[in-house]
Amino acid sequence: MSEQEQTPNVEAVQEAPATHMTEQRIPTGRKRKLIGLTMVFLIIALAFLLMYFFVWQHEESTDDAYVNGHLVQITPQITGTVQTVNVDDTQTVKAGQVLVALEDSDMQLAFERAHNELINAIRQNKQQTAQSAQARAQVVAQQAQLKRLQADLKRRESLAGTDAISAEELNHARDAVAEAQANLKAIQGQEHAALAVIGNNVPLREQPSVMTAVSHLKSAWLDLQRTKIKAPVDGQIAKRNVQVGQKVATGAPLMAVVPLSNVWVDANFKESQLAKIRIGQPVKITADVYGSKVTYHGKVAGLSAGTGAAFSLLPAQNATGNWIKVVQRVPVRITLDPKELAAHPLRVGLSMDVEVNTRDQNGQDLTAVNSVASEDKMNAIDWTPINELIEQIFAQHAS
């Protein structure tokens, strides 16, 4: 074999180990990558497993949740014609603010009549009191006259049978006493009648006629105040359906006021999610209108008495006619932090995302029914203005 023919074989022999080493290194690097990738997946799986055991298994969430609140209906307490409407939908109002004013001419006239009625009642009582005093004075005078005549008769009777007095004169004296006695009885009857009219010296303010007049005046004043329909609570106007010139009847709905400081969230959970939810558990809530930058903190208040309106309580049929089980959603009420609500107000109907932390299982079950005292109330009527007016009337006309 020639030298040239042997040389390539030597090179081939020399290159063979290098090629073999390269083939050995490639599987080793790939193996390391596979091991690293496997470790990453194991770490991710472990992280998910830890998140489930420590966090996710203690959370129940839903995006089927909405802001809800009370609707305070605004209705007139008297019949009348609308004179002015001072508010419109979406406007915020304060308690005591005039929303609608009714035409008040008739009420004003009724108030003036009641005012005059009280003055007349006071004056009539004063006249009746004066008549009673006059009747009493007449009784006293007649009693004195009777006493004098009786004394005169007694003297004449002591002279009977003598020449000092005649029988005719004695008879006249007896007739005068009898007449005086009859007059005294008549005057005493007048006195009793006068006393009966004023209730046997009952105080002026307790006289039936005066008390009736006072009641009429207060009633007329109250009707006059009711021509101004005011907001019973702070809130936002909704559902306005009243116009100027409209004739409204007692109890007719004019609009509604939604108290924005007293709203809550109704979260519609699946029935299968309710097992771990307890009353009092903490809740994190976000509103679509604010996004994730605003988080509300609330508490589970309880389970609504009725199920969600969008879901049926009865099983349904599919296209083949078979009965299938419907996933039922139940509204769970969640109260909100008043301070957070004041900082970021919510409106009824806004969509919310709700996440309940179910770790604490010490609370009552959602099916528990608790007696909750309501704090809703209207402001009491302030009678101070009319009471002051009544005092002025008595001061002017009863003195």
C-alpha positions in Angstrom: 0.0 0.0 0.0 1.4 3.4 -0.9 2.1 6.1 1.6 -0.6 8.4 0.2 -3.2 5.8 0.6 -2.3 5.2 4.3 -2.4 8.8 5.4 -6.2 9.4 5.1 -6.7 6.3 7.2 -4.5 7.8 9.9 -6.5 11.0 9.9 -9.7 9.1 10.0 -8.4 7.2 13.0 -7.4 10.4 14.7 -10.8 12.1 14.1 -12.8 9.2 15.3 -12.3 9.9 19.1 -13.3 13.5 18.7 -16.5 12.7 17.0 -17.3 10.1 19.7 -16.7 12.7 22.5 -19.1 15.2 20.8 -21.7 12.5 20.7 -21.2 11.9 24.4 -21.5 15.6 25.4 -24.8 16.3 23.7 -26.9 13.9 25.7 -25.4 15.1 28.9 -26.4 18.8 28.2 -29.8 17.8 27.2 -30.3 15.7 30.3 -29.4 18.7 32.4 -31.9 20.9 30.6 -34.6 18.3 31.1 -33.7 18.0 34.8 -33.8 21.7 35.2 -37.2 22.0 33.3 -38.5 19.2 35.5 -37.4 21.0 38.6 -39.2 24.2 37.4 -42.4 22.3 36.8 -42.1 20.6 40.2 -41.6 23.9 41.9 -44.6 25.4 40.1 -46.7 22.4 41.0 -45.5 22.6 44.6 -46.3 26.4 44.7 -49.8 25.7 43.4 -50.2 22.9 45.9 -49.1 25.1 48.8 -51.4 28.0 47.5 -54.3 25.5 47.5 -53.7 24.2 50.9 -53.0 27.5 52.6 -55.0 30.0 50.5 -57.3 28.8 47.8 -59.1 26.1 49.7 -60.1 28.8 52.2 -61.6 31.2 49.5 -64.9 31.3 47.7 -65.3 33.9 45.0 -67.8 35.0 42.5 -68.2 37.8 40.0 -72.0 37.5 40.0 -72.4 40.2 42.6 -74.2 43.5 42.6 -74.7 46.5 44.9 -78.1 46.7 46.4 -79.8 49.1 48.8 -83.1 50.4 50.1 -85.4 52.5 48.0 -87.3 55.1 50.1 -90.5 55.9 48.3 -91.5 59.6 48.4 -95.3 59.9 48.7 -97.5 62.9 49.6 -99.5 62.8 52.8 -102.2 65.1 51.5 -103.9 65.5 48.1 -102.8 68.5 46.1 -101.5 70.0 42.9 -97.7 70.0 42.3 -96.4 73.6 42.3 -92.7 73.0 42.0 -90.3 70.0 41.6 -86.9 70.9 43.0 -84.9 67.7 42.1 -84.3 65.2 39.3 -82.9 61.7 38.9 -79.2 61.1 40.0 -79.2 64.3 42.1 -78.0 63.8 45.7 -80.1 65.3 48.5 -79.9 65.8 52.3 -82.5 64.8 54.8 -85.1 67.6 55.2 -84.5 69.1 51.8 -87.7 70.1 50.0 -88.2 67.8 47.0 -91.7 68.8 45.8 -94.0 71.7 46.8 -97.8 71.5 46.5 -100.1 74.4 46.0 -101.0 75.6 49.5 -103.7 78.2 49.2 -106.4 76.0 50.7 -104.2 74.9 53.5 -103.2 78.5 54.3 -106.9 79.5 54.5 -107.7 76.5 56.7 -104.8 77.5 59.0 -106.1 81.0 59.3 -109.6 79.7 60.2 -108.2 77.5 62.9 -106.2 80.4 64.2 -109.3 82.5 64.6 -111.2 79.6 66.0 -108.8 79.4 68.9 -109.0 83.1 69.6 -112.8 82.9 69.6 -112.7 79.9 71.9 -110.6 81.8 74.4 -112.8 84.9 74.3 -116.0 82.9 74.7 -114.5 81.1 77.7 -113.7 84.5 79.2 -117.3 85.6 78.7 -118.6 82.5 80.2 -116.3 82.9 83.2 -117.5 86.5 83.6 -121.2 85.3 83.4 -120.5 82.7 86.0 -118.9 85.3 88.3 -121.9 87.6 87.8 -124.3 84.8 88.6 -122.3 84.1 91.8 -122.5 87.8 92.8 -126.3 87.8 92.2 -126.6 84.7 94.4 -124.7 86.4 97.2 -126.8 89.5 96.9 -130.0 87.5 96.9 -128.9 85.5 99.9 -128.3 88.8 101.8 -131.7 90.0 100.7 -133.3 86.8 101.9 -131.5 87.0 105.2 -132.7 90.6 105.8 -136.3 89.7 104.9 -136.2 86.6 107.2 -135.0 88.8 110.0 -137.7 91.4 109.4 -140.3 88.6 109.3 -139.1 87.2 112.6 -139.5 90.6 114.3 -143.0 91.0 113.0 -143.9 87.5 114.1 -142.8 88.4 117.6 -145.3 91.3 117.5 -148.2 89.2 116.3 -151.3 89.5 118.4 -150.6 93.0 119.5 -151.7 96.3 118.2 -148.2 97.1 116.9 -148.6 95.1 113.7 -151.6 94.1 111.6 -152.2 90.6 110.1 -152.0 92.1 106.6 -148.5 93.5 107.3 -147.4 90.1 108.7 -148.7 88.3 105.6 -146.8 90.8 103.3 -143.6 90.0 105.2 -144.1 86.3 104.8 -144.8 86.7 101.1 -141.6 88.8 100.7 -139.5 86.0 102.3 -141.1 83.3 100.0 -140.5 85.5 96.9 -136.9 86.0 98.0 -136.4 82.3 98.4 -137.8 81.6 95.0 -135.5 84.2 93.4 -132.5 82.7 95.2 -133.3 79.3 93.8 -133.6 80.8 90.3 -130.3 82.7 90.5 -128.6 79.6 91.9 -129.8 77.6 88.9 -128.3 80.3 86.6 -125.0 80.0 88.5 -125.0 76.2 88.2 -125.6 76.5 84.4 -122.8 79.1 84.0 -120.4 76.8 86.0 -121.4 73.8 83.9 -120.6 75.7 80.7 -117.0 76.3 81.9 -116.7 72.9 83.6 -116.9 74.0 87.2 -113.9 76.2 87.2 -111.7 74.0 84.9 -108.6 75.9 83.8 -108.8 77.7 80.5 -106.3 75.4 78.7 -108.2 72.3 79.8 -111.6 73.6 78.5 -113.0 71.2 75.9 -113.7 74.0 73.4 -110.3 75.5 73.8 -108.5 72.1 73.5 -110.6 71.4 70.4 -109.5 74.7 68.9 -105.9 74.0 69.7 -106.1 70.6 68.0 -107.7 72.1 64.9 -104.9 74.7 64.7 -102.2 72.1 65.0 -103.9 69.9 62.4 -104.2 72.9 60.0 -100.5 73.8 60.6 -99.5 70.2 60.0 -101.4 70.0 56.7 -99.7 73.3 55.7 -96.3 71.8 56.4 -97.1 68.7 54.4 -97.5 70.8 51.3 -93.6 70.8 51.3 -92.6 67.2 50.6 -89.1 66.7 52.1 -86.4 64.0 51.8 -86.6 61.7 54.9 -83.0 60.6 54.5 -79.8 61.5 52.7 -79.4 59.8 49.4 -79.7 60.0 45.6 -82.9 60.6 43.7 -84.2 57.8 41.5 -87.4 57.0 39.6 -88.8 60.5 39.5 -92.3 60.4 37.8 -93.9 63.7 39.0 -94.4 66.9 37.0 -95.4 70.4 37.7 -99.2 70.9 37.6 -99.9 67.2 38.2 -102.7 66.4 40.7 -101.4 63.9 43.2 -103.3 61.8 45.7 -102.2 60.7 49.2 -99.8 57.8 48.9 -99.0 58.2 45.2 -95.3 57.4 44.4 -93.5 60.5 43.2 -89.9 59.4 43.3 -87.5 57.4 45.4 -84.4 58.3 47.5 -81.6 55.7 47.7 -79.5 56.1 50.9 -76.0 55.7 49.5 -74.5 55.4 52.9 -76.6 52.2 53.6 -75.9 49.9 50.7 -74.6 46.4 50.6 -73.5 43.7 48.2 -75.6 40.7 47.1 -73.2 38.0 46.0 -74.8 35.1 44.1 -72.9 32.0 45.0 -73.5 28.5 43.8 -75.1 26.2 46.3 -71.9 24.1 46.4 -69.9 27.1 47.5 -72.0 27.8 50.6 -70.8 24.9 52.7 -67.8 26.8 54.2 -69.3 30.3 54.2 -70.2 31.5 57.7 -71.7 34.7 59.0 -69.1 37.2 60.0 -66.3 35.9 57.7 -64.2 38.7 56.1 -64.7 39.6 52.4 -62.6 41.4 49.9 -64.6 43.2 47.2 -63.7 45.1 44.1 -66.0 47.2 41.9 -65.8 47.1 38.1 -66.3 50.9 38.2 -63.1 51.5 40.2 -61.1 48.4 39.1 -58.5 46.6 41.2 -57.0 49.9 42.6 -59.9 50.1 45.1 -60.6 47.2 47.5 -63.5 47.1 49.9 -63.5 45.1 53.0 -66.8 43.7 54.3 -68.3 40.8 56.3 -70.8 38.1 55.5 -74.2 39.2 56.9 -76.4 36.2 56.0 -78.4 34.4 53.4 -81.2 36.2 51.6 -84.7 34.7 52.2 -85.2 34.2 48.4 -83.0 32.8 45.7 -81.6 34.8 42.7 -84.3 35.9 40.3 -82.3 34.8 37.3 -82.3 31.1 38.3 -85.2 28.7 38.6 -85.9 26.5 41.6 -87.3 23.8 39.4 -85.3 21.3 37.3 -85.1 22.0 33.6 -85.4 19.9 30.4 -82.6 19.8 27.8 -83.1 19.5 24.0 -83.7 15.8 24.2 -86.4 16.2 26.9 -84.4 14.8 29.7 -84.6 16.5 33.1 -81.3 18.0 34.2 -80.2 19.6 37.5 -80.0 23.4 37.4 -77.1 25.0 39.1 -78.8 27.2 41.7 -77.3 30.5 42.8 -78.2 32.0 46.2 -77.7 35.6 47.1 -75.4 36.2 50.2 -75.6 39.6 51.7 -72.3 41.3 52.5 -72.0 44.4 54.5 -69.4 47.1 53.7 -67.1 49.3 55.7 -68.8 52.7 56.1 -65.5 54.6 55.9 -64.5 52.9 52.7 -67.9 53.4 51.3 -67.7 57.1 52.1 -64.3 57.4 50.5 -65.5 55.6 47.3 -69.3 55.8 47.0 -71.2 53.0 45.2 -74.5 53.1 43.3 -77.2 50.4 43.4 -76.8 47.9 40.5 -73.0 48.2 40.1 -71.2 44.9 39.4 -68.7 43.6 42.0 -66.2 40.8 42.4 -66.4 39.1 45.8 -63.8 36.9 47.6 -64.8 35.4 50.9 -62.1 34.1 53.3 -63.6 30.9 54.8 -60.7 30.0 57.0 -62.6 31.0 60.2 -65.4 28.4 60.7 -66.5 29.6 64.1 -69.3 31.8 62.8 -73.0 30.8 62.5 -74.2 28.9 59.5 -75.8 30.9 56.7 -79.1 29.3 57.4 -79.2 30.8 60.9 -82.0 33.3 61.4 -81.1 36.2 63.7 -83.4 38.9 65.0 -82.0 42.2 63.9 -83.3 45.5 65.2 -84.0 48.0 62.5 -82.5 51.5 62.9 -84.5 53.1 60.1 -86.6 56.0 61.2 -87.8 59.3 60.1 -87.2 62.5 61.9 -89.9 63.4 64.4 -92.1 66.4 63.7 -90.9 69.6 65.3 -93.9 71.1 66.9 -91.9 74.0 68.4 -93.2 76.7 65.8 -96.9 76.0 66.3 -96.5 75.6 70.1 -94.8 79.0 70.3 -97.7 80.5 68.2 -100.3 79.0 70.6 -98.5 80.5 73.6 -98.5 83.9 71.9 -102.3 83.6 71.3 -103.0 82.8 74.9 -100.7 85.6 76.1 -102.6 88.1 74.0 -106.2 87.0 74.4 -106.4 85.1 77.7 -104.9 87.7 80.0 
